[in-house]
Amino acid sequence: MTEGTALQGMKRYAAGAALVQALLLIGCSGPAPAPSPTPTPTATAAAVARPAGPERLVLAFGDSLYAGYGLDRGQSLPDAIQARLRTGGINATIVNAGVSGDTSAAGRQRLGFVLDNLPRKPDLVLLGLGGNDVLRQIPAAETRANMTAMLDLLRQRNVPVVLTGMKAPPNLGADYVTAFDGIWPDLARRDRAGLYPFVLDGVIGDPALMQADRVHPNAAGVARIADRVTPLVAQRLAPAR
């Protein structure tokens, strides 16, 4: 992603910042009770025939932006990425372990359980949390600690990662924005992880790509994100040479 694209995305994000501020007490999925720490991950089937070749197992671990909040079955971001990978000749199965309302703390609590209940060690984890942290104004240091702990666990299990990052709206103040936005690039450098810096880049602020709540992408918005994230996932799944 170019610097110009990132700046354009942030301009759109700034335009929607006032609305995001109004949603700070709501969270990414409406009123959010404490998320269950032990959900059972379920695979979603994309309507694309599997190509030949060894199966590549990917865990999509995140919040409502992965779970497909407000979308029909089969329209979630993991579904869209899986379909694109298969169309591109990669025999990928993505297990969607997105839970609406999850903060980074809730994700940290359940990650080990989810990994232990997969049929085998995944070839890759697509990790996307932090949206609910910023909506609830959780201290950036806590978010960083939780994301670090999850990456530590994945490193211990020798599982590569692609991070889909989050950014704070400008109206939360320069100090918070700087501390929060730096989490994902810092951790990507530390762990040599793949990084898509802002999962909603080019989508948030565009009514044609967002649901009525202006927080979650619609199917067209998901398609836009998937078009951009899939190449990173495909690169990480490519066999070593």
DRENDO-1510 file (C-alpha; in Angstrom, 1 decimal, always signed):
<recs>
REC; n; res; u; v; w
REC; 1; MET; +0.0; +0.0; +0.0 .
REC; 2; THR; +1.4; +3.4; -1.0 .
REC; 3; GLU; +1.8; +6.4; +1.3 .
REC; 4; GLY; -0.7; +8.3; -0.8 .
REC; 5; THR; -3.3; +5.5; -0.3 .
REC; 6; ALA; -2.7; +5.5; +3.4 .
REC; 7; LEU; -3.2; +9.3; +3.6 .
REC; 8; GLN; -6.3; +9.1; +1.6 .
REC; 9; GLY; -7.7; +6.4; +3.9 .
REC; 10; MET; -6.9; +8.4; +7.0 .
REC; 11; LYS; -8.6; +11.5; +5.5 .
REC; 12; ARG; -11.8; +9.4; +5.1 .
REC; 13; TYR; -11.3; +8.1; +8.6 .
REC; 14; ALA; -11.0; +11.6; +10.0 .
REC; 15; ALA; -14.3; +12.6; +8.3 .
REC; 16; GLY; -16.0; +9.8; +10.1 .
REC; 17; ALA; -14.3; +10.4; +13.5 .
REC; 18; ALA; -17.2; +12.3; +15.1 .
REC; 19; LEU; -19.5; +9.4; +14.4 .
REC; 20; VAL; -17.0; +6.9; +15.8 .
REC; 21; GLN; -16.7; +9.0; +18.9 .
REC; 22; ALA; -20.5; +8.7; +19.4 .
REC; 23; LEU; -20.1; +5.0; +19.2 .
REC; 24; LEU; -17.4; +4.7; +21.8 .
REC; 25; LEU; -19.7; +3.1; +24.4 .
REC; 26; ILE; -21.3; +0.8; +21.9 .
REC; 27; GLY; -18.4; -1.4; +20.7 .
REC; 28; CYS; -18.1; -3.0; +17.3 .
REC; 29; SER; -21.3; -5.1; +17.6 .
REC; 30; GLY; -23.7; -3.1; +19.6 .
REC; 31; PRO; -24.0; -3.5; +23.4 .
REC; 32; ALA; -21.2; -6.0; +24.2 .
REC; 33; PRO; -21.4; -8.3; +27.2 .
REC; 34; ALA; -18.2; -10.0; +28.3 .
REC; 35; PRO; -17.3; -12.2; +25.3 .
REC; 36; SER; -17.1; -16.0; +25.9 .
REC; 37; PRO; -13.4; -17.0; +26.3 .
REC; 38; THR; -14.1; -20.4; +24.7 .
REC; 39; PRO; -15.9; -20.2; +21.4 .
REC; 40; THR; -15.7; -23.2; +19.1 .
REC; 41; PRO; -14.1; -22.1; +15.8 .
REC; 42; THR; -16.1; -23.1; +12.7 .
REC; 43; ALA; -15.0; -23.2; +9.1 .
REC; 44; THR; -16.9; -21.3; +6.5 .
REC; 45; ALA; -17.3; -22.6; +3.0 .
REC; 46; ALA; -16.7; -20.3; +0.1 .
REC; 47; ALA; -18.6; -21.1; -3.1 .
REC; 48; VAL; -15.4; -21.7; -5.0 .
REC; 49; ALA; -14.1; -25.1; -6.0 .
REC; 50; ARG; -10.9; -26.1; -4.3 .
REC; 51; PRO; -7.9; -26.3; -6.5 .
REC; 52; ALA; -5.6; -29.2; -6.5 .
REC; 53; GLY; -2.6; -29.4; -4.2 .
REC; 54; PRO; -2.0; -29.6; -0.5 .
REC; 55; GLU; -4.5; -27.9; +1.8 .
REC; 56; ARG; -3.3; -24.7; +3.5 .
REC; 57; LEU; -5.1; -24.1; +6.8 .
REC; 58; VAL; -5.5; -20.5; +7.9 .
REC; 59; LEU; -7.0; -19.3; +11.2 .
REC; 60; ALA; -8.8; -15.9; +11.0 .
REC; 61; PHE; -8.8; -14.7; +14.6 .
REC; 62; GLY; -10.5; -11.4; +15.3 .
REC; 63; ASP; -13.6; -9.5; +16.1 .
REC; 64; SER; -16.8; -8.5; +14.3 .
REC; 65; LEU; -14.8; -7.3; +11.2 .
REC; 66; TYR; -13.8; -11.0; +10.8 .
REC; 67; ALA; -17.0; -12.6; +12.1 .
REC; 68; GLY; -19.1; -10.9; +9.4 .
REC; 69; TYR; -21.3; -8.8; +11.6 .
REC; 70; GLY; -24.4; -7.7; +9.6 .
REC; 71; LEU; -23.6; -9.8; +6.6 .
REC; 72; ASP; -25.2; -12.9; +5.1 .
REC; 73; ARG; -23.5; -16.2; +5.5 .
REC; 74; GLY; -20.6; -16.6; +3.3 .
REC; 75; GLN; -19.9; -12.8; +3.0 .
REC; 76; SER; -17.4; -12.4; +5.8 .
REC; 77; LEU; -13.9; -11.2; +5.2 .
REC; 78; PRO; -12.4; -14.7; +5.8 .
REC; 79; ASP; -14.9; -16.1; +3.2 .
REC; 80; ALA; -13.9; -13.5; +0.7 .
REC; 81; ILE; -10.2; -14.1; +1.2 .
REC; 82; GLN; -10.6; -17.9; +1.0 .
REC; 83; ALA; -12.5; -17.5; -2.3 .
REC; 84; ARG; -9.7; -15.3; -3.8 .
REC; 85; LEU; -7.0; -17.7; -2.6 .
REC; 86; ARG; -8.8; -20.6; -4.2 .
REC; 87; THR; -9.4; -18.7; -7.4 .
REC; 88; GLY; -5.7; -18.0; -7.5 .
REC; 89; GLY; -4.8; -21.7; -7.2 .
REC; 90; ILE; -4.1; -21.9; -3.5 .
REC; 91; ASN; -6.0; -24.8; -1.8 .
REC; 92; ALA; -6.8; -22.8; +1.4 .
REC; 93; THR; -9.3; -23.4; +4.1 .
REC; 94; ILE; -9.9; -20.5; +6.4 .
REC; 95; VAL; -11.3; -21.2; +9.9 .
REC; 96; ASN; -13.3; -18.1; +10.9 .
REC; 97; ALA; -12.7; -17.6; +14.6 .
REC; 98; GLY; -14.0; -14.0; +14.7 .
REC; 99; VAL; -16.1; -13.1; +17.7 .
REC; 100; SER; -18.2; -9.8; +17.6 .
REC; 101; GLY; -17.4; -7.6; +20.6 .
REC; 102; ASP; -14.0; -9.1; +21.3 .
REC; 103; THR; -11.3; -6.8; +22.7 .
REC; 104; SER; -7.6; -7.7; +22.5 .
REC; 105; ALA; -7.9; -8.9; +26.1 .
REC; 106; ALA; -10.7; -11.3; +25.2 .
REC; 107; GLY; -8.8; -12.5; +22.2 .
REC; 108; ARG; -5.7; -13.1; +24.3 .
REC; 109; GLN; -7.8; -15.2; +26.7 .
REC; 110; ARG; -9.2; -17.5; +24.0 .
REC; 111; LEU; -6.4; -17.8; +21.5 .
REC; 112; GLY; -4.8; -20.9; +23.0 .
REC; 113; PHE; -8.1; -22.7; +23.2 .
REC; 114; VAL; -8.9; -22.0; +19.6 .
REC; 115; LEU; -5.5; -23.2; +18.5 .
REC; 116; ASP; -5.7; -26.3; +20.6 .
REC; 117; ASN; -9.1; -27.2; +19.0 .
REC; 118; LEU; -8.1; -26.9; +15.3 .
REC; 119; PRO; -7.6; -30.1; +13.4 .
REC; 120; ARG; -3.9; -29.3; +13.2 .
REC; 121; LYS; -1.5; -26.5; +13.5 .
REC; 122; PRO; -2.4; -23.7; +11.1 .
REC; 123; ASP; -0.1; -22.7; +8.3 .
REC; 124; LEU; -0.9; -19.1; +9.0 .
REC; 125; VAL; -2.9; -16.9; +11.4 .
REC; 126; LEU; -4.7; -13.8; +10.2 .
REC; 127; LEU; -4.9; -11.7; +13.4 .
REC; 128; GLY; -7.2; -8.7; +13.6 .
REC; 129; LEU; -8.1; -7.2; +16.9 .
REC; 130; GLY; -8.1; -3.7; +18.4 .
REC; 131; GLY; -11.2; -2.1; +17.0 .
REC; 132; ASN; -13.2; -2.6; +20.2 .
REC; 133; ASP; -10.2; -1.4; +22.2 .
REC; 134; VAL; -10.2; +1.9; +20.5 .
REC; 135; LEU; -14.0; +2.3; +20.6 .
REC; 136; ARG; -13.8; +1.7; +24.4 .
REC; 137; GLN; -10.7; +3.9; +24.8 .
REC; 138; ILE; -8.8; +1.1; +26.4 .
REC; 139; PRO; -5.3; +2.3; +27.2 .
REC; 140; ALA; -3.0; +1.7; +24.3 .
REC; 141; ALA; -0.4; +0.1; +26.6 .
REC; 142; GLU; -3.0; -2.6; +27.5 .
REC; 143; THR; -3.8; -3.3; +23.8 .
REC; 144; ARG; +0.0; -3.5; +23.1 .
REC; 145; ALA; +0.5; -6.0; +25.9 .
REC; 146; ASN; -2.4; -8.2; +24.7 .
REC; 147; MET; -1.3; -8.1; +21.1 .
REC; 148; THR; +2.3; -8.9; +22.1 .
REC; 149; ALA; +1.2; -11.8; +24.2 .
REC; 150; MET; -0.8; -13.3; +21.3 .
REC; 151; LEU; +2.1; -12.9; +19.0 .
REC; 152; ASP; +4.4; -14.5; +21.6 .
REC; 153; LEU; +2.2; -17.5; +21.8 .
REC; 154; LEU; +2.1; -17.9; +18.0 .
REC; 155; ARG; +5.8; -17.5; +17.8 .
REC; 156; GLN; +6.3; -20.2; +20.4 .
REC; 157; ARG; +4.1; -22.5; +18.3 .
REC; 158; ASN; +6.0; -21.6; +15.2 .
REC; 159; VAL; +2.9; -20.2; +13.4 .
REC; 160; PRO; +3.4; -17.3; +10.9 .
REC; 161; VAL; +1.1; -14.3; +11.2 .
REC; 162; VAL; -0.5; -11.6; +9.0 .
REC; 163; LEU; -1.7; -8.6; +11.1 .
REC; 164; THR; -4.6; -6.5; +10.0 .
REC; 165; GLY; -4.1; -3.3; +11.9 .
REC; 166; MET; -6.4; -0.7; +13.5 .
REC; 167; LYS; -6.1; +3.1; +13.8 .
REC; 168; ALA; -7.5; +5.5; +16.4 .
REC; 169; PRO; -9.7; +8.4; +15.3 .
REC; 170; PRO; -7.9; +11.8; +15.5 .
REC; 171; ASN; -10.4; +13.2; +18.0 .
REC; 172; LEU; -9.0; +10.9; +20.7 .
REC; 173; GLY; -6.0; +13.1; +20.9 .
REC; 174; ALA; -2.5; +13.0; +19.5 .
REC; 175; ASP; -0.9; +11.1; +22.4 .
REC; 176; TYR; -3.4; +8.3; +22.2 .
REC; 177; VAL; -3.3; +8.1; +18.4 .
REC; 178; THR; +0.5; +7.9; +18.4 .
REC; 179; ALA; +0.6; +5.2; +21.1 .
REC; 180; PHE; -2.2; +3.2; +19.6 .
REC; 181; ASP; -1.4; +3.4; +15.9 .
REC; 182; GLY; +2.2; +2.4; +16.5 .
REC; 183; ILE; +1.3; -1.0; +18.0 .
REC; 184; TRP; +0.9; -2.9; +14.7 .
REC; 185; PRO; +3.9; -1.7; +12.8 .
REC; 186; ASP; +6.1; -2.1; +15.9 .
REC; 187; LEU; +5.0; -5.7; +16.4 .
REC; 188; ALA; +5.2; -6.6; +12.7 .
REC; 189; ARG; +8.8; -5.4; +12.7 .
REC; 190; ARG; +9.6; -7.3; +15.9 .
REC; 191; ASP; +8.0; -10.6; +14.6 .
REC; 192; ARG; +8.6; -10.1; +10.9 .
REC; 193; ALA; +4.9; -10.6; +10.5 .
REC; 194; GLY; +2.9; -9.6; +7.4 .
REC; 195; LEU; +1.1; -6.3; +8.0 .
REC; 196; TYR; -1.9; -4.6; +6.4 .
REC; 197; PRO; -1.7; -1.4; +8.5 .
REC; 198; PHE; -5.4; -0.4; +8.7 .
REC; 199; VAL; -8.1; -3.0; +7.9 .
REC; 200; LEU; -10.7; -0.4; +7.0 .
REC; 201; ASP; -8.4; +1.7; +4.8 .
REC; 202; GLY; -10.2; +2.9; +1.7 .
REC; 203; VAL; -13.5; +1.7; +3.1 .
REC; 204; ILE; -14.5; +3.6; +6.2 .
REC; 205; GLY; -16.1; +6.9; +5.4 .
REC; 206; ASP; -17.5; +5.7; +2.1 .
REC; 207; PRO; -21.3; +5.1; +2.4 .
REC; 208; ALA; -21.2; +2.8; -0.6 .
REC; 209; LEU; -18.9; +0.5; +1.2 .
REC; 210; MET; -20.2; +0.6; +4.8 .
REC; 211; GLN; -23.3; -0.6; +6.6 .
REC; 212; ALA; -25.8; +1.8; +8.0 .
REC; 213; ASP; -24.0; +1.8; +11.4 .
REC; 214; ARG; -20.9; +3.3; +9.5 .
REC; 215; VAL; -18.7; +1.0; +11.6 .
REC; 216; HIS; -18.8; -2.3; +9.7 .
REC; 217; PRO; -18.2; -2.8; +6.0 .
REC; 218; ASN; -21.0; -4.1; +3.8 .
REC; 219; ALA; -20.3; -6.9; +1.2 .
REC; 220; ALA; -18.8; -4.4; -1.3 .
REC; 221; GLY; -16.6; -3.1; +1.5 .
REC; 222; VAL; -15.5; -6.6; +2.5 .
REC; 223; ALA; -14.6; -7.3; -1.2 .
REC; 224; ARG; -12.5; -4.2; -1.3 .
REC; 225; ILE; -10.6; -5.2; +1.9 .
REC; 226; ALA; -10.2; -8.8; +0.6 .
REC; 227; ASP; -8.7; -7.6; -2.7 .
REC; 228; ARG; -6.0; -5.8; -0.7 .
REC; 229; VAL; -5.3; -8.3; +2.0 .
REC; 230; THR; -5.4; -11.5; +0.0 .
REC; 231; PRO; -2.0; -10.9; -1.7 .
REC; 232; LEU; -0.3; -10.6; +1.7 .
REC; 233; VAL; -1.9; -13.9; +2.8 .
REC; 234; ALA; -1.0; -15.6; -0.5 .
REC; 235; GLN; +2.6; -14.4; -0.1 .
REC; 236; ARG; +2.9; -15.9; +3.4 .
REC; 237; LEU; +1.4; -19.2; +2.2 .
REC; 238; ALA; +3.7; -19.6; -0.7 .
REC; 239; PRO; +6.2; -22.5; -0.2 .
REC; 240; ALA; +9.7; -21.5; +0.8 .
REC; 241; ARG; +12.3; -21.6; -2.0 .
</recs>
